[in-house]
Each structure stands twice: as structure tokens, then as C-alpha cells.
Amino acid sequence: MLNKDLTQKINQARRILRQGGVIVYPTDTLYGLGADIFNIQAIRKIFNIKGRNFNKPLSVMVSGFKDMEKLAWINSEQKRLINAFLPGPFTFILKKKKIVLDIITGGLINVGLRIPRSETCKALSQNLPIITTSANISGSKPVTDIKTITRILKDKVDFILSGKSLSGTASVIINLTQKPFKINRY
């Protein structure tokens, strides 16, 4: 259960996302940069903040499996595996549906999707799928404390949703588009 203050901050972050803003928020593992996945300008802003190449895909965070099914094609075998691991620190690569913008996937036919365990993340992404990528400059180590993130990103993002220091371990990426399924990052 989220407290009243946190709920208000999440609602403020959601308004900013819907208006095309970019936010920093705590996930299960790292602080993330987030934007509405249907706002191309906000997604471009994330690439620019990170200094990330546009052909390198970004992942998407959703609040539940039904939201995942809106964005990707999922067969029964994939569904069983996803349900065994999520919510949690896992990103699954699946064949995207046309609704997913090519800028997110670097023009690829697949998309990375995750459902974090964090109640904050679930509330943040409820009916609002958002980009989820580490809140750092591409190629540099992930930052796990909010003070450092605030110092680095405060003038580059529209809102920072603070939280505790996190593990600093990125999510495990499992590619479900090939047989056998492949772990891309552990």
C-alpha cells in the first residue's frame, strides 16, 4: 500500500509523462528514466539525455500482463514463462505489435517488456506504459543513489521521483523470440 505523499508524487509524475515530460523513478533494481512510449519527442529526449545511439533499443515497463499483451505477441509457452518470473527484475524480448514505435526498438521487430515488483512502478505505469532505461549516461556505470542522480540529471529531466538506494544490478534480459529461449543479459 502506497502512502498518501507517495501517491501524490506518482500522480504528479504521471501528469508530467502524459504532457511529454521525462522523469527519473526507482525500479526494482536501478533508477530509471521514463517517458510515455507514444510520445516521440519525449523518447528522443531520453536518447539525448543518455547520449545513447538511436539504433540501440529501449525497454518498456507495464503494470501487468494485460498491458504486455497490448504491446507484444505472446503465445501460451511464453506466457507460462513470463508468469513464472514476473513481476520482478526480468525483461522479456517479444515480437512487438505495430502499436510500439520503431524509435523504441531501434527499428527491430522485437520489444523488451518488464513488469517490476515495485508498487511504485506498477502505480506509475498503470494504463500508461513507459520507457524504462537506467538513469545514467550510456556506457557509464549505473548510479544507485538519488543524490548523485539528482546532481547529474536535475537540469535534464522534468521530474525526479526519489526513493531508497537500489541494488545497482540491471534486470535479466530473456529473449523469447527464438528457440531455445536465450538469456541476453544476466
Order of alpha helices (4+ residues) and beta strands (2+ residues): alpha-beta-beta-alpha-beta-alpha-beta-alpha-beta-alpha-beta-alpha-beta-alpha-beta-beta-beta
